[in-house]
Structures are given as C-alpha cells and as structure tokens.
Amino acid sequence: MFVKIWRFITIILVALFMGLEFAHTLALPAKMQYDGAFYVTIQNRIVYTAILAHQGWVHS
C-alpha cells in the first residue's frame, strides 16, 4: 500500500514540476526579445514580489 501511495505522490509532483517548466519554456521566446536592463528589472520585481508574498505582505 505504501508503494502505491508513494508512486501516486511522485507522479503528481513530477506532473506539477513539468507544468511549471513548460510554462517557463513557453515564456522564453518573449523574454529573449527584452534588452538586458529590462529583463533584469522584470526578474527582480518578480523575485521581490514572490518574497513579499511568501512573507504574507502581498494579498491578491
């Protein structure tokens, strides 16, 4: 029984991570057209917002 539960959890986690990676792959062509300064600005804002959200400061 443990092995079946472990397989199920593993498959779900792999599917979630593959979905995230696929989303990054789909966003890559648009990001490749940004100039360097703009790309760094966008990435810093995304990371900063994620940190604030993790700490509970950002509410949607």
Long-range contacts (C-beta under 8 A, 24 or more apart in sequence): none
